[in-house]
Structure formats: structure tokens, C-alpha cells
């Protein structure tokens, strides 16, 4: 059951981040899930572990702040992927 929650929350976080970054058209459901999960892990690592922001430890969890920190991490991940040419922004 935990895996189902991880997938659903990851999909939501990835979808929100893709809307902010305007990559929603290029990303499908699988990409949203992966970006959401790995973006949350990245956000938690950068902000909670490296920078020591205590509230960021909830990134990716089922709470408002968990989603916010997860989206921030997912946006950073999309930016990194865009630098490598994975997502090309179409305005």
C-alpha cells in the first residue's frame, strides 16, 4: 500500500511541477511519476540534508508542505533535465 501512495503522490507532484515548467505536453504519466518521486528525493536532499532547512524533511509526504517541497525539488530536476536536453520548453 505504501508503493501506491508513493506513486500517486509522485504523480501529483510531477504533474504540478510540469505545469509550472510548461513541460506538461512532453511528459506523460510515467514521466510525471518519476519526476515527482525523484524530484521529491532531490528536494529533500538539497534543502533538508545539505542546507539544513528542517521543514524540507517532509518533501514528498502527504501534507501541504510535503507537496510544496516535493514540487520545488521536481522543478529543480526538470531544470537539470532541460539542461541536458531531455525536455525542450515550448512557449
C-alpha positions as CSV (number, residue, x, y, z in Angstrom):
1,X,0.0,0.0,0.0
2,X,2.9,2.4,0.6
3,X,4.0,2.0,-3.0
4,X,0.6,3.0,-4.2
5,X,0.8,6.2,-2.1
6,X,4.3,6.9,-3.4
7,X,3.2,6.6,-7.0
8,X,0.1,8.7,-6.5
9,X,1.8,11.5,-4.6
10,X,4.7,11.4,-7.1
11,X,2.3,11.7,-10.0
12,X,0.6,14.7,-8.4
13,X,3.9,16.4,-7.6
14,X,5.3,15.7,-11.1
15,X,2.2,17.0,-12.7
16,X,2.2,20.3,-10.7
17,X,5.9,20.8,-11.4
18,X,5.4,20.1,-15.2
19,X,2.6,22.7,-15.2
20,X,4.9,25.3,-13.6
21,X,7.7,24.5,-16.1
22,X,5.4,24.2,-19.1
23,X,6.6,20.6,-19.9
24,X,3.3,19.0,-19.3
25,X,2.7,18.3,-23.0
26,X,6.0,16.4,-23.4
27,X,5.6,14.5,-20.1
28,X,3.3,11.5,-19.9
29,X,2.1,9.8,-16.7
30,X,5.2,7.8,-16.2
31,X,7.5,10.8,-16.6
32,X,5.3,12.7,-14.1
33,X,5.6,9.9,-11.6
34,X,9.3,9.6,-12.0
35,X,9.9,13.4,-11.9
36,X,7.7,13.6,-8.8
37,X,9.4,10.8,-6.9
38,X,13.0,11.7,-7.8
39,X,12.3,15.4,-7.5
40,X,11.0,15.0,-4.0
41,X,14.1,13.0,-3.1
42,X,16.3,15.7,-4.6
43,X,14.4,18.5,-2.8
44,X,14.7,16.7,0.5
45,X,18.4,16.1,-0.1
46,X,19.2,19.6,-1.1
47,X,17.1,21.6,1.3
48,X,16.9,19.3,4.4
49,X,20.2,17.4,4.3
50,X,22.6,19.9,2.6
51,X,21.1,23.3,3.6
52,X,19.6,22.2,6.9
53,X,16.1,23.6,6.4
54,X,14.1,21.5,8.8
55,X,10.7,21.8,7.1
56,X,12.1,20.3,3.9
57,X,12.4,16.9,5.6
58,X,8.8,16.2,4.7
59,X,9.3,16.6,0.9
60,X,7.1,14.1,-0.9
61,X,4.9,13.2,2.0
62,X,1.1,13.5,2.1
63,X,0.9,17.0,3.5
64,X,0.8,20.5,2.1
65,X,4.4,21.3,2.9
66,X,5.5,17.9,1.7
67,X,3.9,18.6,-1.7
68,X,5.4,22.1,-1.8
69,X,8.9,20.9,-1.1
70,X,8.4,18.0,-3.5
71,X,7.3,20.4,-6.3
72,X,10.3,22.6,-5.6
73,X,12.6,19.6,-5.9
74,X,10.8,18.4,-9.1
75,X,11.2,21.8,-10.6
76,X,14.9,21.7,-10.0
77,X,15.0,18.2,-11.5
78,X,13.2,19.4,-14.6
79,X,15.6,22.4,-15.0
80,X,18.5,19.9,-14.8
81,X,16.9,17.6,-17.4
82,X,16.3,20.6,-19.6
83,X,20.0,21.5,-19.4
84,X,20.7,18.0,-20.8
85,X,18.1,18.4,-23.5
86,X,15.6,15.8,-22.1
87,X,12.7,18.3,-22.0
88,X,12.6,21.1,-24.5
89,X,10.4,24.0,-23.4
90,X,7.8,25.1,-25.9
91,X,6.3,28.5,-25.2
